[in-house]
Structure formats: structure tokens, C-alpha cells
Amino acid sequence: MNMNVFKGSDDYVVTKELMNSVNVAIALEKPLLIKGEPGTGKTMLAEAIAQSLDMDLIIWGIKSTTKAQEGLYMYDTVQRLYDSQFGEGDVSDIKQYIKLGKLGEAFTSDKQVVLLIDEIDKADLEFPNDLLWELDKMEFYIHETKEIVATKHRPIVIITSNAEKELPDAFLRRCIFHYIEFPTREKMEEIISVHYGNINEKLSQNALDAFYEIRKMEGLQKKPSTSELLDWIQALMISGVNIENLSKEMPFVGVLLKKNQDVEIMQEIKEKGYSLRRW
């Protein structure tokens, strides 16, 4: 059984429930599937685990066009063809044309690593199923060289999802699951304190008032997240603006809101002279 224990890190505020989920996944040697809305710290969790356990972090960022094979290995047929025509090397040695993907790197690492498969729900529906064997057995087969690549040290696998689409049941059965709730005001105060320990208390409280009022507004296409709140607070601190009427003036609103429609809603409120609390 894996004896590594995650206890959080200096710059990542973790709940007891999330900490327990991480440690259960480590102990059972199963992938940890983390869901939650964007900006709740899913990706940063993997960074915190790697930092806490003094391990390297390997990140496989998933796109809509990503195929499972890319995470295992790629066979560079083009380079081999070029070398056969113009090169001087031995093209019969196929191994030199095999390039390991992020899973392959994690499997063959000389020490245990943290492997982050980031935003798995961006890929097509078959992508998770195509990785079932590899994540379960921690090995894969290279057809060109007829070799099995087995993990030297089973990586700690963290998988994130923004819940944009449902994942297959067969895949879910192989994972430990945790949903990161959006931070409460009290938890957000802790997060702000970690990032800006010497922050003016009134600035912090007024910014939080405005932030949570914005998140309650109807019709927003994208609610501001934790990372955007931290950026906004930094902008307020740097600029030295008057913080007395943040809910009415809303300076640097483009740091919080990233959709045209959302910015227009905010501009309408400001033009009418309303504060967010009266809206």
C-alpha cells in the first residue's frame, strides 16, 4: 500500500474532505477524478500534491482533438521515411522513432510522479474508455516494437473535469470521485489570506461583498471564479482606488467578467447609479 500522505501545501487551502479523497485515492492506487466549476482550484490541486509529496508533476492537457494514443506514444513514420532516403543512420532500429507521451513518461519515470490529466471532458466521448486498460493495469503495448511498457512506479493520477459532458460509467467505476464546491465566504477569506497575508481588511471585505453579489446576478454567462477574484484584488491593491464604494463603482470589472453580455449587464447597473446590493 502507498504510504504517501497528502496534508495540503502552504499556498493551497484544502478542505478535510478533499484531503481525505486524495489520500484514499493514493492508498487504493486509483485515479482521483476531480469535478467542479472552472476556477475552483482543480488544476492547482495536482500542483499542491506534487509540492507536498516532493514529486515531479507531469501534465497532460486535453483538447477537443486529443486522442488517447498521444498519451502513450507516437511513432514518427515521417522521420523514418526521411532518414531512409537521406539519412545515414540505421532505420531498422524502430525504437529511435518511438516518442513517449505523457502517460509513457509517467510510467517510465525512475521515481513516482504525479500525473495530471487536465480537463478530460474536452475530448470526445470515447477518450476515457480508450484509457481504461492503461490506467487500470498501468501498462501499454507498443505494436511497432512488440514491447510492453509497464510502470516502474505507479503514478498518482489526478483527473480534472469541468463537467461539460458525462463520462462513461466504466471509467467512473475505476476512479475515486470528489466534487469541489465553490468556496464559501469563510473559505474564500482563507484563500485571500494565503495569497495576500497583509491585505487591508476593509478592502478584502468590500471586494468579497461585491464578488458574491456579482455571482448572484441572473443572466451571467460566466460567473467570476476564485482566480479572477484574486486578480481583481491585486488590481485594487496596486491601483490604490477608493474602496468605499466598490459595489457601486466596480473598477476594473473586466478582470472579473470575461463575456460581453456580462460586462454590458454591469455597465447598465453602473449607468443607472445602482449598487450591486440594490440591483
C-alpha positions in Angstrom: 0.0 0.0 0.0 1.2 3.5 -0.8 2.3 5.3 2.4 2.4 8.8 0.9 0.1 11.2 2.8 -1.1 14.5 1.4 -1.5 17.2 4.1 -2.0 20.2 1.9 0.5 22.9 1.0 1.5 26.4 2.1 -0.3 28.1 -0.8 -3.3 25.8 -1.4 -6.3 25.9 1.0 -7.7 22.3 1.1 -10.8 21.1 2.9 -10.7 18.0 5.1 -13.0 16.2 2.7 -10.8 16.9 -0.3 -7.6 15.9 1.7 -9.3 12.6 2.6 -10.3 11.9 -1.0 -6.7 12.5 -2.2 -5.3 10.1 0.4 -7.9 7.4 -0.2 -7.0 7.6 -3.9 -3.3 7.3 -3.1 -3.8 4.4 -0.7 -6.1 2.5 -3.1 -3.9 3.3 -6.1 -6.8 4.6 -8.1 -7.2 7.8 -10.2 -8.8 10.7 -8.4 -11.4 12.4 -10.6 -12.0 16.0 -9.6 -15.0 17.9 -10.8 -16.1 21.4 -10.2 -16.8 24.7 -12.0 -13.9 26.4 -13.6 -11.7 28.4 -11.1 -12.2 26.2 -8.1 -8.6 25.0 -8.0 -8.8 21.6 -9.6 -5.5 22.0 -11.6 -3.8 23.7 -8.6 -4.6 20.6 -6.5 -2.3 18.4 -8.6 0.4 21.1 -8.2 -0.1 21.1 -4.4 0.0 17.3 -4.2 3.3 17.2 -6.1 4.7 20.0 -3.9 3.6 18.4 -0.7 4.9 15.0 -1.6 8.1 16.3 -3.2 7.3 14.7 -6.6 7.6 15.8 -10.2 4.4 16.8 -11.9 3.6 15.7 -15.4 0.7 17.5 -17.0 -1.3 16.1 -19.9 -3.6 19.0 -21.1 -6.6 17.6 -23.0 -8.0 19.4 -26.1 -11.0 18.5 -28.2 -8.7 16.9 -30.8 -6.7 14.9 -28.3 -6.6 11.1 -28.8 -5.7 8.6 -26.1 -2.8 7.2 -28.2 -1.0 10.5 -27.9 -0.6 10.0 -24.2 1.0 6.6 -24.7 3.5 7.0 -27.5 3.8 8.2 -31.1 5.6 6.5 -34.0 7.4 9.1 -36.2 6.9 7.4 -39.6 7.7 10.7 -41.4 11.1 11.0 -39.8 11.9 7.3 -40.5 11.0 7.7 -44.2 13.1 10.8 -44.4 16.1 9.1 -42.8 15.7 6.1 -45.1 16.0 8.4 -48.1 18.5 11.0 -47.0 19.9 9.9 -43.6 22.9 7.8 -42.7 21.5 6.1 -39.6 20.1 2.6 -39.2 16.4 3.0 -39.9 15.8 -0.7 -38.9 16.1 0.4 -35.2 12.5 1.4 -34.8 12.9 2.3 -31.1 14.6 5.6 -32.1 11.4 6.7 -33.8 9.1 6.0 -30.8 8.4 9.1 -28.7 6.6 8.5 -25.4 3.6 10.6 -24.5 2.7 12.0 -21.0 1.4 8.6 -19.8 4.5 6.9 -21.1 6.7 9.5 -19.4 4.9 8.9 -16.1 5.1 5.1 -16.4 8.8 5.0 -17.2 9.9 7.6 -14.7 12.6 6.4 -12.3 10.7 7.7 -9.4 7.0 8.1 -8.5 5.4 11.2 -10.1 2.0 13.0 -10.0 0.2 12.7 -13.4 -2.4 15.3 -14.1 -4.9 14.6 -16.9 -6.4 18.0 -17.2 -9.9 18.7 -18.4 -10.7 15.2 -19.7 -14.2 16.2 -20.6 -12.9 18.3 -23.5 -12.1 15.2 -25.5 -14.6 13.1 -27.4 -16.8 10.5 -25.6 -14.6 7.5 -26.4 -11.4 9.1 -25.0 -11.9 8.0 -21.4 -12.8 4.4 -22.4 -9.7 4.3 -24.6 -7.6 4.7 -21.4 -9.3 2.1 -19.3 -6.7 -0.6 -19.7 -3.7 1.7 -19.3 -5.0 3.4 -16.1 -6.1 0.1 -14.6 -3.2 -2.1 -15.4 -0.6 0.7 -15.7 0.9 -0.7 -18.8 0.6 -0.4 -22.6 1.8 -2.2 -25.7 4.0 -0.7 -28.4 2.9 -2.5 -31.6 5.9 -1.4 -33.7 8.5 -2.8 -31.3 6.3 -5.6 -29.8 7.2 -4.3 -26.3 5.1 -3.9 -23.2 5.8 -0.7 -21.3 4.9 -1.3 -17.6 5.0 1.4 -14.9 8.2 1.4 -12.8 6.5 3.4 -10.0 2.7 3.7 -10.2 2.0 7.4 -10.6 -0.5 9.3 -8.5 -3.2 10.1 -11.2 -5.3 13.3 -10.8 -8.0 13.8 -13.5 -10.0 17.0 -13.7 -13.3 17.7 -15.4 -15.4 20.8 -15.7 -18.5 18.6 -16.0 -19.1 19.8 -19.6 -20.1 16.2 -20.6 -20.9 13.0 -18.7 -18.0 10.5 -18.5 -18.6 6.7 -19.2 -19.8 4.6 -16.3 -16.9 2.1 -16.9 -14.4 4.9 -16.5 -16.1 6.3 -13.4 -16.1 2.9 -11.7 -12.3 2.9 -11.8 -11.9 6.3 -10.1 -12.3 7.9 -6.7 -14.6 10.9 -7.2 -14.6 14.3 -5.5 -16.6 17.4 -6.4 -15.0 20.7 -5.3 -17.8 23.0 -4.2 -17.3 26.7 -4.8 -15.7 28.2 -1.7 -17.9 29.7 1.0 -17.1 33.3 2.0 -15.2 32.0 5.0 -13.1 29.6 2.9 -12.5 32.4 0.4 -11.2 34.6 3.2 -8.6 31.9 4.0 -7.6 31.7 0.3 -7.2 35.5 0.2 -5.1 35.4 3.4 -2.8 32.7 1.9 -2.2 34.9 -1.2 -2.3 38.4 0.4 -1.4 37.9 4.0 -1.0 41.7 4.7 -4.2 42.8 2.8 -6.2 45.7 4.2 -9.2 44.1 5.9 -11.7 46.6 4.6 -10.5 46.1 1.0 -10.8 42.3 1.5 -14.3 42.5 2.9 -15.6 45.1 0.4 -14.2 43.0 -2.5 -15.8 39.9 -1.2 -19.2 41.7 -0.8 -19.1 42.8 -4.4 -17.8 39.5 -5.7 -20.5 37.4 -4.1 -23.2 39.9 -5.2 -22.0 39.5 -8.8 -22.2 35.7 -8.5 -25.8 36.0 -7.5 -26.7 38.1 -10.6 -29.1 36.4 -13.0 -28.2 36.1 -16.7 -24.4 35.9 -16.3 -22.8 33.7 -19.0 -19.7 33.1 -16.8 -19.6 33.7 -13.1 -16.3 35.1 -11.8 -14.1 32.4 -10.2 -11.6 32.3 -7.4 -8.6 33.1 -9.6 -10.4 36.1 -11.1 -11.2 37.4 -7.6 -7.6 37.2 -6.6 -6.6 39.0 -9.8 -9.2 41.7 -9.1 -8.0 42.2 -5.5 -4.4 42.5 -6.8 -5.5 45.2 -9.3 -7.3 47.1 -6.5 -4.3 46.9 -4.3 -1.9 48.1 -7.0 -4.1 50.9 -8.2 -5.0 52.4 -4.8 -8.5 53.2 -5.9 -11.2 54.2 -3.4 -12.6 51.0 -1.9 -15.5 52.6 -0.1 -18.0 52.2 -3.0 -16.8 49.1 -4.7 -20.3 47.6 -5.1 -21.3 50.8 -7.0 -18.2 51.9 -8.9 -16.9 48.4 -9.8 -13.4 49.5 -11.1 -11.6 47.0 -13.4 -14.7 45.0 -13.9 -13.0 43.4 -16.9 -10.8 41.5 -14.5 -13.9 39.7 -13.1 -16.2 39.4 -16.1 -15.0 38.0 -19.4 -18.1 37.9 -21.5 -19.5 40.9 -23.4 -23.0 40.3 -22.2 -21.9 40.1 -18.6 -19.9 43.4 -18.9 -23.0 45.0 -20.5 -25.2 44.0 -17.6 -22.7 45.5 -15.2 -22.4 48.7 -17.2 -26.2 49.0 -17.2 -26.2 48.8 -13.4 -23.5 51.5 -13.1 -25.2 53.8 -15.6 -28.4 53.7 -13.5 -26.4 54.6 -10.4 -27.3 51.4 -8.6 -25.1 49.4 -6.3 -25.0 45.7 -6.7 -26.9 45.2 -3.5 -29.8 47.3 -4.8 -29.9 45.6 -8.2 
